Each structure stands twice: as C-alpha cells, then as structure tokens.
Amino acid sequence: MTSGWLLTDPPSVPALTPYDLRCEHRVEPLGVGTDRPRLSWRLASPVRGDRQSAFRVVLQRDGVRVWDSSWRTDEQTYVDHGGAPLTSSTDYVWRLEVRDAAGKVCEASATFATGIFHPEEWHARWIEHDCETDGYFEPPVDRQEPRSVRQATLAAPRYYRRSFDLTKPITRARVYATAHGLYQLSANGRRVGNDELTPGWTDYRYRLAYQTYDVTDLLREGENVLGAVLGEGWWSGYVGWDTRSHAHHYGKKPQLFAQLVVDHADGSQTIVATDSEWIERTGPLRFADLLMGESYDARLELGDWSSPGYDATGWAPAGDAGADKSTLVAASTEPVRMTEALPALTVDARGPGRYVVDLGQNIAGRVRLRVRGAASGDRIRLRHGEMLEPDGELYTANLRTADATDYYVSAGGDEEFFEPVFTVHGFRYVEIDGYPGELTTADVTGRALHSDTPVAGRFTCSDEGVNRLLSNIRWGQRGNFVSVPTDCPQRDERLGWTADAQIFLPTAAYQADVLTFFGNWLGDLAVAQTGEGAIPDVIPHVITGRHGTPAWADAATIVPWTLYRTYGDERVLRQAWPTMKHWVDYVHRANPDLIWRKRTSGHYGDWLQVGVRTDRDVLATAYFARSAELTAAAARVLGLDGEAAAYGELRARIGDAFVREFVDAGGRVRGDTQTGYLLPLAFGLLPEESEQAAVKHLVADLERRGRSLTTGFAGVALLCPMLAKYGHLELAYDLLHDDRYPSWGYSIRHGATTIWERWDGWTEEGGFGPVAMNSFNHYSLGSVGEWLYGGVAGIDQAADSVAFRDLVIKPRPGGRLTWAEGAYDAPTGRVATRWELADGTVTLDVTVPPGATATVHVPTTDADSVRESEKPISAQDGVEVLGSADRALVCRVQSGRYSFTAQA
C-alpha cells in the first residue's frame, strides 16, 4: 500500500513557533474573495505547558502597514481582519508575532492576494463558438472515427487565442478566469497553473467560481499570447444518468471568461480580456466529456498555437455572449489536481494489439499512455473499468450509460504521449486496444485526480487488514472528492448525494482539511433549498426531483455543525443558520405530532442495509430530533437565545414523542434492527432506564447473526462507537476484523482497494451485484474511519469542545491489535497518539499542541502501576490525576509530549 497523499510533519522547533499560516483557511492564496479575511495559524513547541499567551498581526501592502491587531491575550489561533476593507487585486503580506508562556516572542509571515470585488472592475466578456463561422475553417473530420451514439452528440472542444503586445517592463501579471464548461489556460506556449477540471462544479445558475493565476514569469516585453482550450464539462456535457441525446443541464455550449491584468514598473496597467478580438477554432481534441471520455487526433495538432509568432490564418472570430457577471464568486477551496502517478502493475496480452492493464489501485483519474512505433492514423482505444470478469476481460456493466472510453489517433511519431484533458474515469483496469507493437508496464501510468484538500490525519496499526481498510477509505475519499463530494467516480451518476456526505464527513475531516471543500458545497446547498425549506437529495441540484428525504436533507444541519465543531469557524454556522432553521421548520410544519411520517420524499431508510428493514418512521424521527438539537446548538453559538430555547424545547418534545411511539417498556425499538437501536443511542433519544436494555437488544441481534452486521449507510458509522461506549469493545473489534460476508474485511479479502458501495458488490455465491447500482469506489460504508481515529487511536474532543481545544485522548486497545498510532492536525496544531501492548505492559505516547489541553485515559487494570516518563505521576510534571474509570487511569495534561506506561 503506497500513497502520495501523505501527512507532512510539523516543523521541529526549539520553542513556541507558529507555522502553516493561512488566509481564509488556504496557504498563501491568490484571489481571496472577501475584503475582511480570516487569518489563522498552527503552533508547535517542545515545552510542556507552553501556550500562546498573546499574539499580534500586522498587515502590509507594498511595505505600508494597513492594519495592526495590537497585542491580544486571547488564546485563539485565528483572527478576522479588523481594519478598513481591503482593496481588489492587491498583494498583502501579514506578519504574525506570538508570545509564549514565558514571554518570548517568535515571528512568522505569509502572503495572500485579493480577487476582484466589484463588478465594474471586470472588463471581460463571455466568448463562445459562433455557429455562423462553422464554414470558416474546420479540420477534416475522419468519418471512421469510432464513437458511441452518445459520444457523437458531443461538440469538439474549441481552442482560443489572443495576441497582444507589452511595451513596458512587467512587475506583476495576474489572470482571473472561469468558464461555462471546463478550461485550460496557456501563456506564450506554457500551461498556466496545474489545476484540473476548472472551474469545478457549482450550481452555475447562482454561483460560478473564478480562479486567479500568477503569470508574471510567463510574459515578456513584446508580443505575448494567451490561449485557452474549452470543453463541455458539467455545464453542457453529460451529468448523472440522463440519457437524452445531450444533457445541457445549464447551457448548450461552453463559454470562456478571462481577464489578464499586467502591472508595469511605471504604475500603469495593461488589461487583456476576453472579447471579440479573440479568435478560435477546433483542433486535435475531437470530443471530450466527463462521463463519455475523450478523443484526440494527433494528426490535427496545431503546433505552438498559443505562442508568439504563430500563423493563425484560418482562425475564426470568437462569438460574443455578453458580459453578465452576476454569478461570479472567487474560488474559495483547493481545485482538483493530479496528486499521484501510479505505474502500471501488470500488462495482460488479450489478443493482437489488445491488452488489459492493472494499476493495482482503483482511482478516479485517467491514463497517460506512451505510444511507440505507430503509423499515422493508427487508432488506439482505452476502455476503463473497476473490475475484471472471471475470464479476465474488463467488467463495464456497472458503468450503465457512461462510455468511459478514450481514443487516440497517432500522428506517426517515433514516440508520442496521450493523456486526456477534460475527462475523468473511475477505474483500476484499462483495456488498450489497437496498440502497435508490445505494450509494457512502462508505457502506462495512472494519474489520480481529486480536490487537493490538505492532508490532516494519519492512522496505522499492527493489523494489515485494518491498515488496508484505512487505505481503502482514503482512496474512496480521494476518488469521490472531485470538486464536490460524489457518490461514485465511474458510472453515469457522480452526484453529490447529501446523506453520503453528512455520514462520511467526520471520517473525511480526520483525514483531510475539508472546511473550504464542504463550505463551498454548502453554498450550493443553500441556493438549492426550496421556498418551503426542503433540501434536494443531491447537491448541486440536478437530475432528481426529490426534496426533503430523511437523513439526506438533514445534511443541512449536520454538515455545518460538524464543520464548526471540527474547525471552530463560527462563520460557517452564521452562513448556514437560515438554511438550518428553514429546514427544521419545514419538517415540523408537516409533522406537528412530531413523528416524521409526512413529506419524506424518496425516504431511502437505512440505505443498502443487509437482510433487514429498519423502520423508516424510526429513522426519520431520530433525524428530526438530531436536526432540531443541532439547530438549537447553532443558535446558542450565534447568541440567538430565543431560537436556542425554542429549538431546544422542540428537540425535547420530539425525544418524548419518539419514546412513546417507538420504544416499549423493555427498551425494544420498533423494527428491532441494529440501526434502529444505534440511532436513538447515538442521538441521545432514550431515557437512562431504556439505554442499557436497548444495548442488550442490539448486542443480542449481533450475536444471533453470528456477530455479523446488517447496517446500511445510516447505521454503519455508529456501530463500533456505540458498542465501545456501552462496554462491548471486543464485539466492535470482532466486526472490524471480520472477513465474512457482510463486512469490510470481505471486500478486502476479495481484492478491494477502495470502499464498495454495496456489501454485496461482489460475492462468492452470486458474483457481481446488481448492475443498476454497483460502484466499487464509494465512501459511505467507510465511515467507520471516524472510529479508527477517535476510538482506536483515541484522538477525540470533549462534548462541549470546539476545534479540538479540549482533547479527550482515550485509546481503546483490543481485538488483534498490539499497537496503533494516529496523528491529526487540529486547528491549534498536531495531536498524536501511539499505544502498544507488550509483555503485559501498555505504553501510551501523547502529543498535545500548544493552546489545547487533554483528558488522557491510560488503559490499565492497575492504576497504581501508571508511570509517566518512567517516573511516578506528578502535578509538577504537568500531569493531574483525576481518578479511574472504565479500566483506565484518567489524567489531565497541558500541551506537550507525554509517555505513559502501566500494567495492561
């Protein structure tokens, strides 16, 4: 198991030191979209009990101070810009000073640049292909080019260029660009940036992100050229399972919008923007679609088409599509990038010129193919799939209407390379047909693409099966965080299902910094909410007409609250508050008796549970209570005391109604399923006298099934945590280690390298599961990852804590594990644990970042045997004993590194 998605360790420092300085939660971003940004940082220190006693931020522009926060004594590691509003398109430097507990000061600095704040500052116009120029010049079309019926409906991507002169020395040059569709920029023959699939997917009717690029080093005095290739993407290509001749969910053809601003040494500016001066034509890209694939004819290559001195005879004037700027917003999250190259593992010859290649890992991405010895006009077809049929051929039935097929037509060079630009496939295997000569593993490289969210966590342990599970969860997250949190990267769907997102978010947040990723997605959720308050099943809202499904629509409350608790940014709740309130009110109006039976839309229940049917009213009402609870909590944070009281009282009444309606005197919950017990236990809906009885029923069901799970999407994340919480840790570990059907280990035993959508995606008895819905790269059932970090490694926070400032370090040794370790980059800094069992002794190493405190549970049967750094525990060493509980000695520690040993 190898991965290029690795956690970077914080700096090794001699004293309190700030690091990882961010503006709007991004490292030195360009194009910040607010004139009052938030600045944040992490802290590292080797000194126990060290903390930031004060901080100061000084913001400068061109060496001139524009804001000074002055020294502040609050222990936060963030600050909102408090000076005059910042100006558009401006570079800023901010210097941070922090004072440690002893009064020593340490400094760090970082930069950021603002975007375009005001509509009048845009000079660009939308440009597109003008259909009236179709006969002006077009390359010859090879009528033998193999296409499916769907691929044949796709228009060829267009190439755009604009030549201009710069007559003065250049001090800075920035491009602000976006598209209706997908675009890739170049300047003077060199690619601009390394983003992929830009501008990403939002609900283009309301929000369209523009990107900012620094091109200073790409320009020169004299002639310069800006170029762009423009494809259909989510704008006008296929989205979801719509099988009409062309989807056109947002528009009918791609459009480009770009503005170059060049600053000169004398203080003047040159602005080059998309307008009627741009020219365009088609080229070697014959079609490109996210679902269908891409076709490239190297015989039609245009040479150095975006370089100065190029003969653009025959290019046609671009069409003017207006200057509407009403939907433009600055990009607020990391773009999709290529983050890892995977060399082919094996090549299997299946016939003359036909091979099946195994990358050894299921990914979302594409293939880079080296072509040697081809003649001009030779066609090579690349088909992608996640699995193989029993005879070794590619399995593609689960792709449904997605062709996932690329074509390359050779120009006849000695060595050529092909890699698609505007498509992404979910695959482990690729069938390459028509390849000249012998294909080798050196000729094929997989290229993994996903939203480049910063890595935040690491977990590993003594059991390779559990490590494989965590690897599968990570790859499932990478493969499905492609601009939005999707449900699969391979078939004709790839939609932002809301339940999948809210269920997996706690796991995702341990593994990566997903604040801006999900914050961007919440922007689309807010605009998709209906006037009545219902939330669509998928965000961005396309395809489905369903609104208000239990557990799905509850993402409106669960996602913002989880982001707030994880990262501590109150603005998330402030922005989401109207949506949260409106959603709970919608359910309440439809169900005044507080049992959620009406307006349940699709009501998928505990989706993909195994052999049981959790009562849907139980599930819906439990989620109704949870959303009311979180809405009340958000109101308290925002200082809305009246609303907090009202929604708190509503939550209490829903809880009472739940017990009256669904829980009998013996603690049995209607339906008697595992998820039916897990939801009220996790959401605190059961009175104390019913809790233990409900746990007994839950355990009895598991035992009756031979310690086997039945949980679907809604219950699976809660199974191990609730069993561990209520004293059944070994049963939780039995489920974690299980490799019988259904279990996580079953798919691993049968070669899974990602999380499957279904427990029965493939079984020994039945082979492949239903082709109508059978993704082998999903993440929902991987939500057990939260327990690996928070339960096994023991990195968690107190119930009333925010941003992991009040840590609970409570590792739970058990099962086949002899050691486990985890690390997590909390907003204050690195949290780390490692425990090991050997020769009857347990060792627990803990790292607490400056600014945080921790309650540490040292697992032991003999509290008197506990030592810290080989010495008896002493308050003078920063360790306060609180007592014993749940087979552990409980201590309170300040920041720093600690090493506990005890009798196991």
LUMNUMAR-524081 format. One record per residue (C-alpha): z negated, y, x. Coordinates in steps of 0.1 Angstrom, whole numbers, padded with zeros to 4 digits, always signed. Layout:
// residues N
ZYX
...
This chain:
// residues 904
+0000+0000+0000
+0012+0032+0016
+0013+0067+0001
+0024+0101+0012
+0001+0115-0015
-0030+0118+0007
-0062+0138+0007
-0065+0163+0035
-0099+0166+0050
-0116+0200+0051
-0120+0217+0085
-0147+0206+0109
-0167+0237+0113
-0199+0248+0132
-0213+0270+0104
-0206+0280+0068
-0169+0286+0066
-0146+0294+0037
-0113+0275+0035
-0085+0267+0011
-0082+0303-0001
-0062+0306-0033
-0049+0332-0057
-0045+0320-0093
-0055+0286-0080
-0025+0284-0057
-0022+0287-0019
-0005+0319-0009
+0017+0320-0040
+0048+0342-0045
+0054+0358-0079
+0019+0359-0093
+0023+0367-0130
-0009+0388-0136
-0019+0422-0123
-0056+0411-0122
-0055+0377-0105
-0084+0354-0097
-0092+0347-0061
-0111+0315-0051
-0121+0295-0020
-0140+0264-0009
-0168+0262+0015
-0177+0238+0044
-0209+0237+0065
-0226+0211+0086
-0260+0227+0080
-0283+0212+0053
-0293+0236+0026
-0266+0260+0037
-0251+0282+0009
-0231+0313+0004
-0258+0339-0001
-0233+0367-0006
-0195+0374-0004
-0172+0403-0002
-0134+0405-0009
-0112+0433+0004
-0077+0435-0009
-0050+0454+0010
-0014+0464+0006
+0006+0475+0036
-0027+0478+0055
-0042+0501+0029
-0073+0490+0011
-0067+0488-0027
-0099+0471-0038
-0133+0463-0023
-0155+0440-0043
-0185+0451-0023
-0211+0425-0013
-0221+0403-0042
-0251+0379-0042
-0239+0355-0070
-0231+0321-0056
-0197+0317-0072
-0167+0308-0051
-0142+0329-0070
-0138+0365-0081
-0114+0383-0105
-0096+0413-0091
-0116+0442-0103
-0097+0472-0091
-0067+0490-0105
-0039+0468-0119
-0017+0455-0091
+0020+0465-0089
+0050+0444-0093
+0069+0426-0065
+0043+0436-0039
+0027+0417-0010
-0010+0417-0007
-0035+0405+0019
-0070+0396+0009
-0099+0392+0034
-0129+0372+0024
-0163+0375+0041
-0191+0351+0032
-0227+0353+0043
-0246+0321+0049
-0283+0313+0041
-0293+0328+0074
-0273+0360+0070
-0245+0351+0094
-0210+0363+0083
-0178+0343+0085
-0143+0356+0076
-0110+0342+0064
-0079+0358+0049
-0048+0348+0029
-0018+0365+0012
-0001+0365-0021
+0027+0384-0038
+0031+0396-0073
+0060+0389-0096
+0079+0412-0119
+0055+0426-0145
+0077+0450-0166
+0109+0442-0185
+0126+0474-0172
+0123+0461-0136
+0147+0433-0144
+0184+0442-0136
+0197+0407-0141
+0218+0395-0170
+0223+0359-0181
+0256+0344-0169
+0273+0313-0180
+0306+0295-0180
+0332+0315-0200
+0352+0289-0220
+0381+0313-0221
+0386+0307-0184
+0389+0270-0187
+0426+0270-0177
+0419+0295-0149
+0412+0268-0123
+0398+0233-0126
+0399+0205-0102
+0419+0174-0113
+0399+0151-0134
+0400+0114-0124
+0406+0098-0157
+0395+0065-0143
+0360+0078-0136
+0336+0053-0152
+0314+0069-0178
+0295+0057-0208
+0302+0073-0242
+0271+0095-0237
+0280+0105-0202
+0314+0115-0213
+0300+0142-0235
+0283+0159-0205
+0299+0191-0191
+0304+0193-0154
+0277+0214-0136
+0290+0248-0125
+0290+0265-0091
+0283+0302-0090
+0286+0326-0061
+0282+0363-0054
+0293+0380-0021
+0277+0413-0011
+0272+0435+0020
+0239+0447+0035
+0244+0477+0058
+0207+0483+0068
+0180+0463+0087
+0161+0439+0064
+0124+0439+0062
+0119+0417+0032
+0141+0398+0007
+0129+0380-0025
+0149+0362-0052
+0135+0360-0087
+0154+0333-0105
+0154+0309-0135
+0179+0292-0158
+0185+0278-0192
+0191+0244-0176
+0184+0234-0140
+0194+0253-0110
+0195+0251-0072
+0199+0282-0051
+0215+0288-0017
+0219+0318+0005
+0245+0320+0033
+0251+0283+0031
+0215+0273+0033
+0193+0259+0005
+0167+0283-0009
+0133+0266-0012
+0125+0229-0017
+0118+0229-0054
+0134+0203-0076
+0144+0203-0113
+0136+0240-0115
+0126+0259-0136
+0109+0228-0151
+0104+0222-0188
+0086+0245-0212
+0093+0254-0248
+0123+0276-0239
+0122+0293-0273
+0090+0310-0263
+0083+0306-0226
+0106+0303-0196
+0092+0304-0161
+0110+0322-0133
+0105+0313-0096
+0101+0336-0067
+0116+0327-0032
+0114+0345+0001
+0149+0346+0016
+0143+0372+0043
+0152+0347+0071
+0184+0336+0053
+0200+0371+0051
+0217+0393+0077
+0234+0426+0080
+0270+0424+0069
+0284+0400+0044
+0260+0377+0025
+0264+0352-0003
+0241+0340-0030
+0251+0307-0045
+0238+0285-0074
+0246+0252-0089
+0237+0250-0126
+0231+0218-0146
+0220+0210-0182
+0185+0196-0177
+0162+0198-0207
+0179+0229-0220
+0212+0213-0232
+0211+0177-0219
+0196+0146-0234
+0159+0147-0243
+0139+0119-0259
+0156+0092-0279
+0181+0115-0298
+0213+0095-0297
+0236+0122-0311
+0267+0129-0290
+0247+0157-0273
+0211+0168-0279
+0213+0206-0274
+0176+0210-0284
+0175+0245-0270
+0211+0256-0263
+0246+0245-0259
+0254+0254-0223
+0234+0263-0192
+0229+0299-0181
+0217+0315-0149
+0194+0345-0144
+0186+0357-0109
+0177+0389-0091
+0176+0395-0053
+0156+0424-0041
+0161+0434-0005
+0137+0459+0012
+0151+0479+0041
+0134+0494+0071
+0141+0530+0058
+0123+0523+0025
+0154+0518+0004
+0163+0487-0016
+0194+0467-0024
+0194+0448-0057
+0219+0420-0063
+0215+0405-0098
+0235+0380-0119
+0262+0399-0138
+0299+0400-0144
+0305+0403-0106
+0296+0367-0101
+0323+0340-0101
+0322+0303-0109
+0340+0270-0110
+0333+0233-0111
+0331+0211-0080
+0321+0176-0069
+0293+0173-0094
+0312+0158-0124
+0283+0153-0147
+0245+0154-0144
+0218+0146-0169
+0181+0137-0166
+0184+0106-0187
+0220+0095-0182
+0224+0100-0145
+0248+0119-0122
+0284+0116-0109
+0296+0131-0076
+0331+0130-0063
+0331+0139-0026
+0369+0144-0027
+0362+0176-0046
+0337+0191-0023
+0341+0229-0019
+0333+0233+0017
+0310+0262+0027
+0313+0277-0007
+0280+0297-0005
+0287+0311+0030
+0302+0344+0041
+0340+0344+0048
+0347+0317+0022
+0380+0319+0004
+0371+0319-0033
+0406+0322-0046
+0408+0305-0079
+0372+0310-0089
+0368+0325-0124
+0347+0354-0136
+0313+0343-0150
+0307+0349-0186
+0281+0375-0196
+0255+0361-0220
+0233+0391-0224
+0201+0404-0209
+0173+0391-0231
+0141+0389-0210
+0116+0383-0238
+0107+0348-0229
+0103+0352-0191
+0070+0344-0176
+0061+0339-0139
+0058+0304-0127
+0021+0295-0127
+0020+0260-0113
+0034+0240-0085
+0071+0229-0090
+0085+0194-0088
+0092+0184-0052
+0103+0154-0033
+0070+0142-0018
+0077+0109-0002
+0106+0089+0011
+0104+0051+0007
+0127+0030+0029
+0142+0000+0011
+0121-0031+0013
+0148-0057+0007
+0186-0059+0000
+0198-0089-0020
+0236-0095-0020
+0247-0105-0055
+0285-0106-0051
+0313-0088-0033
+0301-0052-0027
+0272-0057-0051
+0236-0056-0041
+0201-0053-0057
+0177-0033-0036
+0139-0034-0039
+0120-0003-0028
+0087-0022-0032
+0073+0005-0054
+0080+0018-0089
+0087+0055-0087
+0101+0085-0105
+0129+0099-0083
+0162+0090-0070
+0181+0072-0042
+0195+0087-0010
+0224+0064-0001
+0243+0063+0032
+0279+0052+0028
+0297+0038+0058
+0333+0027+0061
+0345+0037+0026
+0381+0047+0018
+0389+0079-0001
+0385+0072-0038
+0361+0042-0034
+0336+0043-0063
+0300+0032-0059
+0278+0027-0089
+0240+0029-0088
+0220+0015-0117
+0183+0018-0118
+0156-0005-0133
+0119-0012-0130
+0120-0050-0131
+0143-0079-0125
+0154-0106-0149
+0144-0142-0140
+0179-0147-0124
+0173-0117-0100
+0195-0093-0119
+0184-0058-0129
+0164-0056-0161
+0175-0025-0181
+0169-0034-0218
+0138-0012-0219
+0158+0019-0209
+0172+0020-0245
+0199+0046-0246
+0192+0061-0211
+0220+0050-0188
+0201+0059-0156
+0233+0053-0137
+0247+0074-0109
+0282+0073-0094
+0296+0083-0060
+0332+0086-0052
+0339+0087-0014
+0360+0112+0004
+0367+0086+0031
+0345+0099+0059
+0330+0077+0086
+0295+0083+0073
+0287+0101+0040
+0254+0106+0022
+0248+0108-0016
+0217+0120-0033
+0217+0133-0069
+0205+0168-0077
+0199+0172-0114
+0186+0137-0125
+0155+0116-0121
+0151+0079-0127
+0121+0057-0132
+0128+0026-0110
+0118+0002-0084
+0151-0016-0081
+0186-0002-0078
+0218-0022-0082
+0245-0008-0059
+0280-0019-0069
+0312-0012-0051
+0297-0006-0017
+0321-0011+0012
+0310-0035+0039
+0275-0047+0043
+0246-0028+0028
+0214-0028+0048
+0178-0015+0042
+0185+0014+0065
+0212+0026+0041
+0189+0031+0011
+0159+0054+0007
+0139+0060-0024
+0129+0096-0029
+0098+0102-0051
+0097+0133-0072
+0069+0148-0091
+0050+0180-0098
+0034+0188-0064
-0002+0191-0077
-0026+0193-0047
-0043+0160-0039
-0080+0162-0048
-0095+0128-0046
-0097+0095-0026
-0112+0062-0035
-0112+0029-0017
-0134-0002-0017
-0138-0037-0003
-0117-0054-0030
-0080-0052-0025
-0074-0059-0062
-0093-0027-0072
-0075-0008-0044
-0042-0019-0058
-0053-0008-0093
-0062+0026-0080
-0028+0028-0062
-0011+0018-0094
-0029+0046-0113
-0019+0071-0086
+0017+0061-0087
+0016+0062-0125
+0003+0098-0124
+0029+0108-0098
+0058+0093-0118
+0047+0109-0151
+0037+0143-0139
+0072+0156-0138
+0070+0193-0149
+0050+0181-0180
+0027+0150-0185
+0052+0125-0197
+0047+0090-0212
+0073+0073-0191
+0100+0083-0165
+0126+0056-0172
+0137+0053-0208
+0152+0078-0233
+0118+0094-0240
+0098+0111-0212
+0079+0132-0237
+0045+0150-0234
+0025+0129-0258
-0007+0146-0264
-0031+0116-0267
-0018+0102-0234
-0025+0135-0217
-0060+0140-0230
-0071+0104-0224
-0059+0104-0188
-0069+0139-0178
-0104+0131-0165
-0088+0105-0142
-0060+0128-0132
-0084+0156-0123
-0103+0134-0099
-0070+0126-0081
-0053+0160-0081
-0059+0196-0088
-0043+0197-0122
-0057+0230-0135
-0024+0250-0134
-0003+0220-0144
-0023+0214-0176
-0028+0252-0181
+0009+0256-0182
+0012+0227-0206
-0014+0243-0229
+0008+0273-0231
+0034+0252-0248
+0008+0235-0270
-0004+0269-0283
+0030+0281-0293
+0037+0247-0310
+0007+0249-0333
+0018+0253-0369
+0007+0281-0391
-0017+0258-0408
-0032+0247-0375
-0017+0213-0369
-0006+0202-0334
+0026+0182-0328
+0024+0148-0313
+0045+0158-0283
+0044+0190-0262
+0068+0207-0256
+0076+0201-0292
+0109+0182-0296
+0121+0150-0314
+0091+0142-0336
+0083+0159-0368
+0047+0146-0368
+0018+0170-0366
-0019+0166-0366
-0024+0129-0356
-0060+0119-0348
-0067+0116-0310
-0032+0131-0303
-0037+0166-0318
-0073+0166-0305
-0058+0174-0271
-0061+0210-0284
-0098+0209-0279
-0103+0181-0253
-0079+0193-0226
-0092+0229-0224
-0128+0219-0224
-0122+0192-0197
-0104+0218-0176
-0132+0243-0180
-0159+0218-0171
-0139+0205-0141
-0128+0238-0126
-0151+0264-0141
-0124+0289-0151
-0136+0304-0183
-0102+0320-0189
-0089+0285-0199
-0113+0285-0229
-0106+0321-0237
-0069+0315-0240
-0073+0282-0258
-0100+0293-0282
-0077+0304-0311
-0059+0271-0309
-0092+0251-0308
-0107+0269-0338
-0075+0267-0358
-0072+0230-0352
-0107+0221-0363
-0104+0243-0394
-0071+0225-0403
-0088+0191-0403
-0119+0205-0421
-0098+0221-0449
-0080+0189-0456
-0112+0168-0455
-0141+0187-0470
-0161+0154-0473
-0160+0153-0435
-0144+0118-0434
-0109+0124-0419
-0086+0105-0442
-0061+0132-0452
-0035+0149-0431
-0035+0123-0404
+0003+0124-0398
+0015+0094-0378
-0020+0080-0373
-0014+0055-0345
-0050+0044-0343
-0061+0028-0311
-0025+0026-0299
-0015-0007-0283
-0048-0024-0288
-0047-0062-0284
-0050-0085-0314
-0073-0063-0335
-0070-0032-0356
-0097-0005-0352
-0104+0012-0385
-0083+0043-0385
-0108+0064-0405
-0135+0055-0380
-0113+0067-0351
-0101+0098-0369
-0136+0109-0380
-0150+0103-0345
-0124+0125-0330
-0130+0151-0357
-0167+0152-0346
-0157+0154-0310
-0133+0184-0316
-0159+0202-0336
-0185+0196-0308
-0162+0210-0281
-0152+0240-0302
-0189+0248-0306
-0194+0244-0269
-0165+0267-0261
-0178+0293-0284
-0212+0292-0266
-0195+0297-0233
-0175+0326-0247
-0206+0343-0262
-0194+0337-0298
-0229+0329-0311
-0219+0328-0348
-0190+0305-0343
-0210+0283-0319
-0237+0279-0346
-0211+0272-0374
-0192+0246-0355
-0224+0230-0341
-0236+0227-0377
-0202+0212-0387
-0205+0187-0359
-0239+0176-0371
-0227+0171-0406
-0197+0151-0395
-0220+0129-0375
-0242+0123-0405
-0212+0115-0427
-0199+0091-0400
-0231+0071-0400
-0233+0070-0438
-0197+0059-0442
-0192+0035-0413
-0224+0022-0398
-0246-0004-0416
-0283-0010-0412
-0277-0035-0384
-0257-0010-0363
-0224-0026-0371
-0195-0001-0372
-0168-0007-0398
-0140-0029-0383
-0162-0044-0357
-0139-0037-0328
-0146-0027-0292
-0130+0007-0296
-0148+0011-0330
-0181+0009-0311
-0170+0028-0280
-0160+0060-0297
-0193+0067-0315
-0213+0056-0284
-0193+0079-0261
-0192+0108-0286
-0230+0106-0294
-0225+0098-0331
-0251+0071-0335
-0288+0077-0342
-0311+0062-0315
-0321+0033-0336
-0284+0022-0340
-0273+0027-0304
-0286-0005-0289
-0276-0025-0320
-0240-0011-0316
-0241-0020-0279
-0251-0056-0288
-0222-0059-0312
-0198-0045-0285
-0211-0070-0259
-0210-0099-0285
-0174-0091-0292
-0165-0092-0255
-0184-0124-0250
-0168-0140-0280
-0135-0133-0264
-0144-0148-0231
-0153-0114-0216
-0119-0100-0224
-0109-0066-0237
-0090-0056-0268
-0090-0018-0263
-0059+0003-0266
-0052+0039-0255
-0082+0054-0273
-0109+0030-0261
-0099+0018-0227
-0113+0047-0207
-0147+0043-0224
-0152+0006-0219
-0166+0004-0184
-0186+0036-0185
-0203+0027-0218
-0211-0009-0206
-0226+0005-0174
-0246+0032-0192
-0262+0008-0216
-0272-0018-0190
-0242-0042-0188
-0228-0032-0154
-0218-0067-0144
-0198-0071-0176
-0180-0039-0167
-0172-0053-0133
-0160-0086-0148
-0135-0066-0168
-0125-0046-0137
-0119-0078-0116
-0103-0098-0144
-0068-0110-0139
-0063-0129-0171
-0042-0115-0200
-0050-0089-0211
-0064-0070-0181
-0054-0046-0154
-0055-0074-0129
-0030-0095-0149
-0002-0070-0143
-0012-0067-0106
-0011-0105-0102
+0024-0103-0115
+0036-0077-0091
+0029-0043-0109
+0029-0013-0086
+0022+0012-0115
+0003+0010-0147
+0022-0007-0176
+0024+0009-0210
+0015-0023-0228
-0009-0050-0218
+0019-0074-0228
+0047-0056-0209
+0054-0090-0194
+0035-0123-0199
+0039-0157-0186
+0043-0171-0221
+0066-0145-0236
+0084-0128-0207
+0092-0092-0213
+0076-0074-0242
+0094-0055-0270
+0123-0036-0255
+0119-0009-0281
+0088+0003-0262
+0080-0013-0229
+0075+0011-0200
+0063-0003-0166
+0053+0031-0154
+0027+0048-0177
-0008+0061-0172
-0028+0058-0204
-0043+0024-0197
-0051+0036-0161
-0077+0060-0175
-0103+0035-0160
-0097+0055-0128
-0123+0080-0140
-0150+0053-0138
-0139+0043-0103
-0146+0078-0091
-0175+0087-0113
-0192+0053-0117
-0183+0030-0088
-0182+0058-0061
-0208+0077-0082
-0193+0112-0080
-0202+0130-0113
-0219+0161-0125
-0248+0168-0149
-0241+0171-0186
-0246+0209-0185
-0229+0214-0152
-0196+0232-0146
-0173+0229-0117
-0194+0202-0101
-0221+0226-0091
-0249+0203-0102
-0238+0169-0090
-0250+0136-0101
-0245+0110-0073
-0250+0077-0090
-0230+0049-0074
-0231+0015-0092
-0227-0014-0067
-0217-0046-0084
-0191-0072-0090
-0173-0085-0059
-0177-0052-0041
-0196-0049-0008
-0187-0013-0002
-0169+0016-0018
-0163+0052-0009
-0149+0082-0026
-0142+0119-0019
-0134+0147-0042
-0125+0183-0036
-0147+0201-0061
-0142+0239-0066
-0171+0245-0042
-0159+0221-0015
-0158+0184-0005
-0180+0159-0023
-0181+0125-0007
-0200+0092-0010
-0200+0058+0007
-0222+0029-0002
-0223-0005+0015
-0243-0037+0009
-0250-0059+0040
-0278-0083+0048
-0299-0073+0019
-0297-0036+0027
-0279-0009+0009
-0266+0022+0027
-0256+0053+0009
-0239+0083+0026
-0236+0115+0006
-0219+0149+0013
-0228+0178-0009
-0208+0210-0005
-0224+0244+0000
-0232+0261-0033
-0239+0228-0050
-0270+0207-0055
-0272+0170-0063
-0294+0144-0080
-0289+0113-0059
-0297+0078-0073
-0302+0055-0043
-0296+0020-0057
-0326-0002-0047
-0351-0027-0061
-0378-0013-0038
-0383+0025-0040
-0408+0024-0011
-0381+0010+0012
-0359+0040+0010
-0353+0059+0042
-0331+0089+0049
-0315+0092+0084
-0339+0064+0094
-0370+0084+0085
-0393+0084+0055
-0381+0108+0029
-0394+0143+0034
-0391+0175+0015
-0389+0192+0049
-0356+0174+0054
-0342+0187+0021
-0349+0156+0000
-0372+0158-0030
-0382+0126-0047
-0381+0128-0085
-0390+0092-0093
-0375+0058-0101
-0351+0049-0129
-0325+0022-0136
-0331+0003-0104
-0327+0034-0082
-0348+0060-0064
-0339+0094-0078
-0339+0123-0053
-0329+0159-0054
-0310+0173-0024
-0293+0206-0014
-0260+0209+0003
-0253+0189+0034
-0249+0153+0046
-0274+0126+0039
-0277+0089+0048
-0300+0067+0028
-0309+0031+0035
-0330+0009+0013
-0337-0027+0003
-0309-0037-0020
